[in-house]
């Protein structure tokens, strides 16, 4: 059964060498039920709203199976939220999701897959700076991107909530097919 492992929101805004000067990539698990609305997880923020956030990028989902792959690759434990994700999932191949696919999380929240994550230099600096040179390319080449999600029906979600795929639109491209076209 696909489920949420963790729901994450920003823990702390951090200084960053990028053009904005700060980043909100430091996400950590939230305890108990948390409200999810049109702009994502309650109390979460995005420092660079040109490339993150808004209705079509309200949530970012990442698979615990993909996080485990990176733990092996990087040789260190990676806590929920490490990838800047709001939703850490288990048992659902988020990278095979179709654009327009809809999921129900828990009893009420409904989300729609909109696009793949495109890794950036802020993400590379967060992962390891000079120790992980070529991170953007490495992450892209691994094809473990995760989807951005639009919130169709708001409500509360918690770690442990079931994820149900409600709709897979016939003929729609997968995240990875879209990403190849970028």
N, C-alpha and C positions, 0 to 999 in steps of 0.2 A: 504494500500500500504506500503510494507516494505521500510524503508528509513534510511539514516544516520542521526543521531542526532548530532554527533560531530566527527571531525577528530582531533586526539591528537598526540602530539610529546613531547619529553622530555622538561621539563621546566628547570630542574636543576639537576645536579648530586649531590647525597647526600651521606654523610658518612654512612657506614653500617658495622655492626659487622661481616658480613660474610667474607669468604676467599678472596674475591676480594677487600674488603675495601670500595667500593662505589657501589651505585645502580643508575640506570636510570629509576626506576619505577615511578618517579614523572612526569607523563604525564599531559598535559593540552591542552585544545582546541586551535586549530589554526584558525585564522580568514581567511575567503575567500578561494578561490581554492588553493589546495596544490598538488604538484606533488607526485605521487606514482610510484615507480620503483621497480626493481628486489629485492632491499633490504629494501623496505618499504617506509614509509612517509619521504619525504625530510626533512632534519634537525633532524631526530630522531636518537638516538643511543641506544646501548645496552652495559651495563658495563660488563656483563658476557656472552661473545659470545660462550662459551662452551654449554650453556643451552638456549640461546635466540638469535634471529636474524638468519641471513643467508637466502638463498632463500626459504627454506621450512617453515620458521617461520618469514617471512618478515613482516607480520601484525598479530596483535592479535585483535579479535573482541569480544565485550561483549554486551549483550542485555540490553537495558534500563529497561526492565521488570525484569531482574535478579538483576540489580542494585537497583531497587525499593524494591525488596524483602529484600536485605541486609540493605537498609536504615531502614526498619521496624525492622529487627532483631537486628541491632546495635544501633538503637535509635538515629540516627544522619543523617544529609544530607550528601550525597556523590557526589561530583562534577564529571562531565565527566572527564575520565582519571584516576579516583581513583584506578581502578583495573589494571592499567598499560596498558590499552587497547589503541590501535591506532584508532579503529573504534567503536563508540558507536552506536548500531543499535536500531531500533524499528520496531515491526511488523513482525519479522522473528524469528522462534525458532532456534537459533543458536546451541543449544545443541542437536537438532534432526537432524542436518546436517549430511550428509553422507560423509565419506572420499572419496575424488574425486569430490564432488559436486562443480559446478561452478556457480559463481554469477557475474552479471554485475553490476557495481556501476556507476551511472550516465550514460553518453553517451558512454564511452570508456573503462574504467578500468574493467578488468576481473581478478577474483581471484579464486583460488581453495582451498577447505578445505583440510588440510593435517593431522591434529592431534589435540587432545584436549590439553588444558593447564594442566600442572601438577603443583599444588601449591607448593611453597617452603618456607623455613624459612625467606628469604628476604621479601617475600610477607607478611608473618605473622608479622614480625617486622614493616613493613610499615602500616599494618592495625591497630596495637595497642600494639605491644610488649607484656608486661606482662598482660595488661588489656584484651587481647584476647588469653589467653592460649588455646592451642588445635585448633588454627585457621586452620591449614592445614587439619586436620581431619574434622573439621566442614564444611569447604568449599568443600572438596571432597564429604562428605556425602550428602550435599545439591544438588549435581549433576548439578550445575550451573557453568560450567567450561569455556565455550566459546572456539572457535576454533582458531588455528593458520592457517594462509592463505599464500599461495604462489601467487605471482603476475604473471599472465599469459600474460596480456596486460597492459602496463603502460599508464599513463595519469594523468589527474587532477580530484580530487574529492573535494566536499564541503559538509558541513552540509546541509541537506535537499535533497541530491541526492537520487533518487530512487534506490532500490536494487531489481534486478530481478534474480530469480533462472533460470539459463540456462540449467542445466543438473543435474540430480540425477541418478548416475550410479546404474543400477539394481544389486541387490545382495550385494552392498557395505555395510559395517558396519556403524552404527552411531558413533558419537564421544563417547557417553556414553558406547556403546558396546566395543569399543577399550579401554576405560579407565578401565572398569571392568577387562579386560585382563591384565592390567599392574601389 
